[in-house]
Every structure is written in structure tokens, then in C-alpha cells.
Amino acid sequence: MIHGFGIITLTTVFLLVVANVPTQIFLTKLRSPQPQAILVLGGGTGRERFALEFAQKHPNLPIWVSGGSPSERQVLIQADIDSQRVHLDNRATDTVTNFTTTVNALLENNIHHVYLITSDFHMRRSRAIATVVFGSRGIIVTPVSVSSGQPREETSRVLRDVARSFLWVFSGRTGASLNPRLTQQAQFSIRDLI
């Protein structure tokens, strides 16, 4: 009896959270119809160049580079982009954490609508993650794809990362630590610091 009640309670909570995402997105579209910032997912020189041109066309918008290297920020600054506009967040280890590590900074700056810049092959997965992670917190994205000539990512990767995004919504954890490749990278980074 108690076991059945627990399952019903968990199912109800899950459905309420899932139903809340579209509501948050709808309300945010009404409150913030125009993007208030630019979010660039780090990971390619093509994205850097595109982001630079895009930022020059939108001179009043702050720029967040997630998962980028200091050189990406430097490219923007050297191109006469005001350094006060550029925020580099290098905590992300993958696409899910691109969103989970920047969501609070965006909200702290009262940003609820961003241009999302990433490669075209990567956009479907990025939008799906953004819908869950950002949508659960009242942030929406307007996608801006960078042409890459690469084939679209596999659906299994999209589904995996959507599941990880829901895990984050419920627990605050992304599951990134389960990836052995990322664990090795983290150990390597720690060794470099010692």
C-alpha cells in the first residue's frame, strides 16, 4: 500500500514538473519576446567567428560563452567587443552542463530569452536540452545555427541528454560523472594544477 502511494506520488510530481515546462516557456515568451543576451556553446572556431559577427550586429546584448576556452573570449575582445559584455563560463564539460552551469548566471542578470548559437548538427540536441533545463527556470532560446556541413546528431544522443536534463531538474545532478572520458579529463586537469 505504501509502495503504491510512493509510486503515485513520484509520478504526480514528475508530471507536474513536465507540465510546468511548457507553461514556463509560454509565459516567458509573453514577458520577454526579444532575446536579451547571446549564448554561444563553445567547441569550434566556426562558432567563434560566427559569434563575433553576430555580436557585432547586436552591440547591446551581453555574450555568454559556455564551455569555451579563454582564447574564445580573447577573440571577441580583440575584435573590439567590450570586455564587459563577454562572460566566459568554462565549467561545462558537455552540452547538458553548458546549460546547467549558465542558467543561474542568466537568471541573476534577469535574462529570460537568449540567442542560442551552436553548430547546425548540434542544434537539435541543444534545443532539446535548453527546453528542459532553461524552460524549467523560465528561460527560452531563439536558435541561431552555424553551418558546419556535418550530419545531424543521432536521436539516441538527443534522448540521452533530455533524460539527463530531467535528472538535473529533479536532483541538481547531470549524470556527467558517469562518463568515464569526462572523469579522466577531470583527473588530468587536477594533476595539471598540482
Backbone bond lengths (Angstrom), bond angles and torsions (degrees), N, CA, C in turn:
res aa  C-N    CA-C-N  psi(-1)  N-CA   C-N-CA  omega(-1)  CA-C   N-CA-C  phi
1 M - - - 1.449 - - 1.533 111.30 -
2 I 1.352 116.81 -48.94 1.462 120.39 179.37 1.520 109.77 -66.15
3 H 1.335 116.85 -38.73 1.468 121.32 179.49 1.529 110.20 -60.62
4 G 1.313 117.37 -44.26 1.467 121.50 178.66 1.518 112.04 -64.20
5 F 1.325 116.36 -38.49 1.465 120.63 177.71 1.526 110.71 -64.29
6 G 1.330 116.79 -40.01 1.466 121.33 178.73 1.516 111.70 -62.75
7 I 1.315 116.63 -41.77 1.469 120.84 178.99 1.522 110.23 -65.50
8 I 1.319 116.47 -43.00 1.471 120.22 178.98 1.528 110.07 -63.55
9 T 1.331 117.08 -42.38 1.466 120.88 179.43 1.524 110.96 -62.78
10 L 1.336 117.14 -47.90 1.467 120.64 179.27 1.523 111.63 -61.76
11 T 1.318 116.75 -42.07 1.462 120.87 178.77 1.526 110.50 -62.83
12 T 1.316 116.62 -42.81 1.467 120.84 179.36 1.527 111.08 -62.92
13 V 1.328 116.58 -45.76 1.469 120.37 178.94 1.524 109.98 -61.25
14 F 1.331 117.49 -45.21 1.465 121.37 179.31 1.524 110.53 -58.81
15 L 1.323 117.31 -47.37 1.464 120.77 -179.12 1.528 111.86 -64.24
16 L 1.325 117.35 -37.52 1.468 119.95 177.62 1.527 111.49 -64.50
17 V 1.328 116.45 -41.49 1.471 119.71 178.76 1.520 110.17 -66.41
18 V 1.332 117.06 -45.69 1.468 120.88 179.70 1.525 110.11 -61.64
19 A 1.317 117.71 -41.67 1.469 120.83 179.67 1.525 111.53 -69.51
20 N 1.319 117.32 -26.06 1.458 121.41 -179.52 1.534 112.07 -69.45
21 V 1.328 118.05 -31.55 1.468 120.99 -176.41 1.528 111.62 -59.76
22 P 1.346 120.09 -52.17 1.469 118.21 178.67 1.530 113.15 -61.93
23 T 1.322 116.65 -33.90 1.463 120.16 177.92 1.526 110.30 -64.68
24 Q 1.333 116.25 -45.69 1.471 120.80 177.96 1.527 110.74 -60.04
25 I 1.333 116.61 -43.31 1.465 120.94 -179.25 1.526 110.29 -63.03
26 F 1.327 117.07 -45.31 1.464 121.39 -179.96 1.530 111.20 -60.15
27 L 1.331 116.18 -47.78 1.467 120.16 -178.93 1.529 111.63 -65.27
28 T 1.322 116.50 -37.00 1.467 120.11 179.14 1.518 111.09 -66.99
29 K 1.328 117.36 -38.13 1.471 119.95 177.40 1.525 110.91 -61.08
30 L 1.317 116.94 -35.51 1.463 120.50 177.53 1.528 111.57 -70.70
31 R 1.337 116.58 -42.86 1.471 121.68 -177.73 1.522 113.21 -73.82
32 S 1.331 116.34 -38.37 1.470 121.05 -173.63 1.524 110.02 -131.83
33 P 1.330 117.63 74.62 1.467 119.69 -176.07 1.531 113.90 -68.93
34 Q 1.334 117.63 -23.35 1.468 121.29 -179.51 1.530 110.08 -110.52
35 P 1.340 117.19 142.08 1.470 119.37 177.03 1.528 111.73 -59.06
36 Q 1.325 114.52 143.02 1.462 122.30 -177.55 1.524 112.54 -110.06
37 A 1.334 116.82 -5.81 1.467 121.48 -178.61 1.525 108.82 -161.31
38 I 1.315 114.48 171.01 1.462 122.42 177.00 1.523 107.00 -117.39
39 L 1.331 116.85 129.35 1.461 122.06 174.96 1.520 107.73 -115.78
40 V 1.325 115.98 118.35 1.461 122.03 179.10 1.517 107.58 -107.75
41 L 1.330 116.56 125.64 1.455 119.88 174.69 1.521 107.41 -85.62
42 G 1.327 116.14 116.88 1.462 121.25 -178.04 1.519 110.95 -63.42
43 G 1.307 115.19 159.56 1.450 117.54 176.50 1.505 115.06 137.25
44 G 1.287 118.36 10.89 1.453 117.73 177.86 1.508 112.82 -175.66
45 T 1.329 115.42 143.33 1.460 119.44 -179.99 1.520 111.08 -67.28
46 G 1.331 117.77 -29.99 1.461 120.19 176.59 1.515 111.16 -62.43
47 R 1.309 116.27 -38.91 1.468 120.88 177.35 1.526 110.31 -65.95
48 E 1.339 116.04 -40.88 1.469 120.24 178.97 1.520 111.05 -58.71
49 R 1.327 116.15 -51.00 1.469 120.40 -178.11 1.521 110.88 -61.59
50 F 1.328 115.80 -45.24 1.459 120.23 179.83 1.528 110.41 -62.20
51 A 1.327 116.39 -44.99 1.469 120.92 -179.37 1.524 110.92 -60.99
52 L 1.318 116.47 -37.44 1.460 120.56 178.28 1.524 110.55 -61.68
53 E 1.324 116.92 -49.46 1.469 120.90 179.09 1.530 110.79 -62.53
54 F 1.322 115.95 -42.08 1.464 120.98 -179.25 1.531 110.56 -64.05
55 A 1.329 116.48 -43.19 1.468 121.03 179.92 1.524 111.22 -63.84
56 Q 1.323 116.96 -35.32 1.463 119.98 178.49 1.528 111.21 -68.08
57 K 1.327 116.89 -30.35 1.471 120.99 177.85 1.532 112.12 -79.54
58 H 1.323 116.72 -16.11 1.471 122.53 -179.30 1.531 108.55 -126.60
59 P 1.334 117.10 68.42 1.464 121.04 -170.45 1.528 116.03 -68.18
60 N 1.306 118.07 -12.27 1.465 119.81 -178.17 1.522 113.69 -98.69
61 L 1.336 116.96 -0.04 1.459 119.36 -176.62 1.524 111.50 -99.09
62 P 1.339 117.00 134.38 1.462 119.46 173.00 1.531 109.53 -69.20
63 I 1.324 115.89 156.19 1.461 121.81 -175.51 1.525 108.81 -122.99
64 W 1.318 116.07 126.29 1.455 121.18 172.12 1.517 107.30 -108.66
65 V 1.324 116.81 129.94 1.463 122.22 173.88 1.517 105.50 -111.98
66 S 1.331 116.74 114.75 1.456 121.20 -176.96 1.520 110.14 -104.39
67 G 1.314 115.02 127.70 1.454 119.50 179.38 1.511 112.36 77.74
68 G 1.285 116.14 8.89 1.457 120.14 -178.61 1.515 111.89 -86.22
69 S 1.291 114.01 167.67 1.458 120.42 178.17 1.529 108.93 -95.53
70 P 1.323 116.79 162.70 1.469 118.79 176.36 1.531 112.19 -56.55
71 S 1.331 117.08 -28.09 1.472 119.09 179.65 1.525 111.03 -65.84
72 E 1.335 117.41 -31.92 1.466 119.87 177.87 1.526 110.28 -64.88
73 R 1.308 116.66 -43.11 1.466 120.45 177.39 1.523 109.35 -63.85
74 Q 1.334 116.22 -40.85 1.460 120.95 -178.70 1.522 110.94 -63.36
75 V 1.339 117.57 -38.07 1.468 121.19 177.98 1.521 109.70 -58.42
76 L 1.323 117.02 -44.26 1.462 121.05 -179.80 1.528 111.43 -65.95
77 I 1.317 116.25 -42.79 1.464 119.84 -177.99 1.531 110.86 -68.68
78 Q 1.335 117.30 -41.30 1.465 120.62 179.79 1.523 111.86 -65.06
79 A 1.303 116.81 -21.26 1.467 120.81 179.34 1.527 110.90 -91.12
80 D 1.308 116.07 23.14 1.466 122.51 177.82 1.525 113.90 66.72
81 I 1.318 116.65 27.58 1.463 120.39 169.79 1.529 105.43 -86.42
82 D 1.311 117.30 125.19 1.463 122.25 -178.64 1.528 110.06 -53.27
83 S 1.321 116.62 125.01 1.467 120.88 -177.02 1.527 111.97 -60.44
84 Q 1.336 117.77 -24.13 1.463 121.14 177.74 1.528 111.67 -67.95
85 R 1.329 116.79 -21.57 1.467 120.98 179.41 1.523 112.32 -80.56
86 V 1.330 117.34 -22.17 1.463 121.66 -168.71 1.522 110.67 -99.72
87 H 1.327 115.35 123.03 1.461 122.64 178.50 1.524 107.79 -120.26
88 L 1.320 116.84 118.22 1.460 121.60 179.53 1.516 108.93 -102.32
89 D 1.324 115.74 123.36 1.459 121.54 176.28 1.525 106.66 -116.98
90 N 1.319 116.63 104.86 1.461 119.70 -177.17 1.525 112.84 -101.18
91 R 1.326 117.39 21.19 1.466 120.86 178.86 1.520 113.02 -78.99
92 A 1.317 118.11 -20.83 1.463 120.89 -175.61 1.525 111.02 -68.64
93 T 1.329 114.85 140.28 1.464 120.72 176.44 1.519 111.80 -112.45
94 D 1.320 116.51 -10.44 1.461 121.29 -179.48 1.530 108.15 -163.71
95 T 1.312 116.54 -174.56 1.464 119.74 -174.41 1.527 112.45 -66.66
96 V 1.315 118.23 -40.11 1.467 119.55 179.14 1.527 109.88 -60.83
97 T 1.322 116.53 -45.47 1.465 118.63 -177.89 1.531 112.43 -74.16
98 N 1.339 118.72 -15.54 1.471 119.32 169.19 1.528 109.48 -55.31
99 F 1.310 116.11 -38.31 1.466 120.95 -176.42 1.524 112.27 -88.22
100 T 1.336 117.02 -42.31 1.467 118.89 -176.63 1.521 112.60 -68.93
101 T 1.330 117.83 -25.94 1.467 119.43 179.92 1.522 112.94 -87.22
102 T 1.323 118.09 -16.68 1.471 119.70 -179.04 1.528 113.57 -103.34
103 V 1.317 118.20 -16.35 1.464 120.57 -173.20 1.526 112.27 -57.72
104 N 1.317 117.96 -44.52 1.469 119.54 -177.69 1.523 112.14 -68.57
105 A 1.333 117.38 -38.55 1.472 120.27 178.33 1.525 110.52 -62.77
106 L 1.318 116.60 -40.35 1.463 119.56 178.18 1.527 110.53 -63.64
107 L 1.322 116.45 -45.98 1.467 119.74 180.00 1.525 111.59 -64.51
108 E 1.333 117.40 -38.36 1.467 120.53 178.07 1.526 111.28 -61.94
109 N 1.328 116.48 -26.07 1.462 121.46 178.31 1.525 111.92 -98.23
110 N 1.341 115.88 14.45 1.463 122.76 178.16 1.532 112.55 57.30
111 I 1.324 115.58 38.44 1.465 121.60 179.04 1.525 107.90 -103.26
112 H 1.335 115.32 123.54 1.460 121.24 -177.57 1.522 113.12 -123.30
113 H 1.319 116.74 0.47 1.470 120.21 -179.03 1.527 107.41 -148.88
114 V 1.334 116.75 122.36 1.466 120.37 -178.10 1.521 111.10 -128.49
115 Y 1.327 114.75 149.40 1.458 120.32 164.30 1.520 105.62 -76.22
116 L 1.317 117.05 129.73 1.460 122.08 178.32 1.521 108.40 -105.15
117 I 1.331 116.94 114.72 1.457 121.50 -179.75 1.521 109.53 -108.27
118 T 1.331 114.94 121.40 1.462 121.85 173.20 1.525 107.94 -157.44
119 S 1.310 116.21 175.21 1.463 120.87 -179.42 1.517 110.82 -68.07
120 D 1.328 115.98 151.10 1.466 120.69 -177.49 1.524 112.58 -58.91
121 F 1.339 118.42 -40.52 1.464 120.89 -178.77 1.525 111.48 -66.76
122 H 1.307 117.45 -21.37 1.455 124.94 -174.08 1.531 112.70 -99.12
123 M 1.331 116.64 -9.73 1.464 120.64 -171.45 1.527 113.09 -68.26
124 R 1.317 118.42 -40.23 1.468 119.54 -177.40 1.528 110.66 -58.88
125 R 1.332 116.53 -47.45 1.465 120.42 179.79 1.531 110.53 -66.85
126 S 1.326 116.83 -41.37 1.469 120.56 -179.84 1.524 111.54 -62.00
127 R 1.323 116.62 -42.83 1.472 119.81 179.13 1.520 111.47 -65.97
128 A 1.330 116.36 -38.63 1.464 119.61 179.34 1.527 110.42 -63.24
129 I 1.326 116.34 -44.64 1.466 120.55 178.15 1.525 110.13 -64.15
130 A 1.329 116.63 -45.17 1.470 120.70 179.85 1.522 111.22 -59.88
131 T 1.319 116.65 -39.11 1.462 120.17 179.77 1.522 110.90 -58.63
132 V 1.337 116.67 -41.51 1.462 120.01 -178.60 1.529 111.00 -79.21
133 V 1.332 117.05 -55.49 1.471 120.77 -173.91 1.526 111.18 -69.16
134 F 1.330 116.40 -57.57 1.462 119.42 -179.61 1.524 110.85 -68.64
135 G 1.327 116.77 -42.90 1.462 120.53 -178.44 1.510 112.69 -58.63
136 S 1.331 117.13 -35.83 1.464 120.33 179.57 1.523 111.85 -67.65
137 R 1.327 116.95 -17.82 1.460 121.82 -179.36 1.526 112.78 -112.00
138 G 1.332 116.87 8.75 1.459 119.46 176.16 1.516 114.66 81.53
139 I 1.332 116.91 32.15 1.466 121.53 175.95 1.523 107.70 -120.71
140 I 1.332 116.51 135.53 1.461 121.03 177.19 1.525 109.52 -117.99
141 V 1.339 114.65 162.63 1.464 120.07 -179.59 1.520 110.74 -124.37
142 T 1.320 114.38 148.22 1.459 122.55 168.22 1.521 105.02 -112.39
143 P 1.338 117.99 112.63 1.463 120.06 -174.39 1.526 112.96 -73.35
144 V 1.335 114.88 140.83 1.458 122.78 174.53 1.526 105.63 -134.37
145 S 1.331 116.31 107.48 1.465 121.34 -174.76 1.518 112.36 -89.43
146 V 1.324 114.51 142.71 1.458 122.43 174.18 1.522 106.85 -102.31
147 S 1.312 117.20 122.83 1.461 121.65 -178.70 1.528 110.10 -63.73
148 S 1.332 115.71 133.45 1.467 120.09 -177.25 1.525 113.49 -127.54
149 G 1.325 116.53 -23.23 1.458 119.68 -175.84 1.518 113.48 77.66
150 Q 1.330 117.60 6.84 1.460 121.46 179.95 1.522 110.17 -96.29
151 P 1.346 116.97 152.03 1.469 119.21 178.10 1.528 111.25 -69.45
152 R 1.320 115.07 153.96 1.465 122.00 179.58 1.532 110.31 -61.12
153 E 1.317 116.36 146.97 1.464 121.06 179.98 1.528 110.88 -66.01
154 E 1.321 115.11 156.41 1.461 121.21 -179.42 1.529 110.93 -67.56
155 T 1.322 114.72 145.95 1.465 121.09 178.92 1.523 111.24 -59.48
156 S 1.332 117.68 -34.06 1.466 120.39 -179.36 1.532 111.50 -60.91
157 R 1.326 117.54 -34.97 1.469 120.67 177.44 1.529 110.37 -68.07
158 V 1.324 116.20 -39.29 1.467 120.30 178.62 1.526 109.47 -63.21
159 L 1.327 116.71 -49.07 1.464 120.87 -178.60 1.525 111.74 -62.83
160 R 1.332 116.49 -41.82 1.473 120.17 178.33 1.528 110.47 -58.38
161 D 1.332 116.31 -46.29 1.460 119.33 -176.17 1.525 113.10 -75.32
162 V 1.316 117.82 -27.04 1.468 119.79 172.28 1.531 109.08 -66.32
163 A 1.332 116.89 -41.72 1.467 120.24 177.05 1.530 110.38 -61.96
164 R 1.327 117.01 -42.86 1.468 120.64 177.37 1.524 111.19 -63.54
165 S 1.325 116.73 -34.78 1.466 120.62 178.65 1.523 110.80 -65.62
166 F 1.330 116.36 -42.58 1.469 119.24 176.47 1.525 110.54 -65.59
167 L 1.329 117.23 -36.79 1.461 120.48 175.37 1.528 109.65 -57.15
168 W 1.327 116.53 -43.18 1.466 120.63 179.01 1.528 111.13 -64.39
169 V 1.332 117.34 -43.27 1.467 120.85 -179.90 1.527 109.99 -58.09
170 F 1.335 116.73 -39.93 1.464 120.47 -176.21 1.522 113.66 -84.56
171 S 1.342 117.14 -32.98 1.465 119.06 -170.71 1.523 115.08 -122.06
172 G 1.329 117.00 -14.72 1.458 119.37 -174.65 1.517 112.87 81.76
173 R 1.319 117.18 3.51 1.472 122.36 178.85 1.523 109.13 -114.26
174 T 1.334 115.78 145.62 1.467 119.73 -177.30 1.517 113.44 -101.01
175 G 1.319 117.29 -13.60 1.456 119.61 -175.12 1.517 112.34 82.07
176 A 1.328 118.39 4.21 1.468 121.32 -179.06 1.520 111.14 -61.14
177 S 1.324 117.35 -30.78 1.463 120.00 -178.35 1.525 112.25 -67.24
178 L 1.330 117.62 -14.02 1.460 120.93 178.25 1.527 112.09 -78.65
179 N 1.325 117.63 -13.07 1.456 122.00 -179.69 1.524 108.56 -83.35
180 P 1.354 118.04 111.81 1.465 119.65 -176.98 1.528 112.79 -61.53
181 R 1.325 118.10 -31.22 1.464 121.16 179.39 1.528 110.24 -63.98
182 L 1.322 116.83 -41.29 1.460 120.61 179.87 1.520 111.15 -70.55
183 T 1.331 117.15 -35.12 1.456 120.80 177.69 1.520 109.71 -63.02
184 Q 1.339 117.34 -42.16 1.464 121.11 177.60 1.519 110.47 -63.87
185 Q 1.331 117.77 -41.30 1.461 120.99 178.80 1.522 110.43 -62.60
186 A 1.314 116.93 -41.86 1.462 120.46 -179.71 1.523 110.41 -64.11
187 Q 1.343 117.46 -41.22 1.455 120.43 178.17 1.522 110.49 -64.29
188 F 1.323 116.41 -40.76 1.457 120.93 178.67 1.524 110.08 -61.59
189 S 1.302 117.13 -43.37 1.462 121.13 -179.52 1.523 111.02 -63.92
190 I 1.313 117.13 -40.29 1.459 120.53 179.61 1.523 109.96 -65.52
191 R 1.353 117.26 -42.81 1.459 120.70 177.94 1.523 111.13 -59.99
192 D 1.312 117.00 -37.46 1.464 120.73 179.87 1.524 111.68 -64.62
193 L 1.314 116.39 -31.02 1.458 120.10 -177.69 1.528 112.67 -77.90
194 I 1.323 116.05 -23.63 1.481 120.48 -176.15 1.513 110.94 -78.49
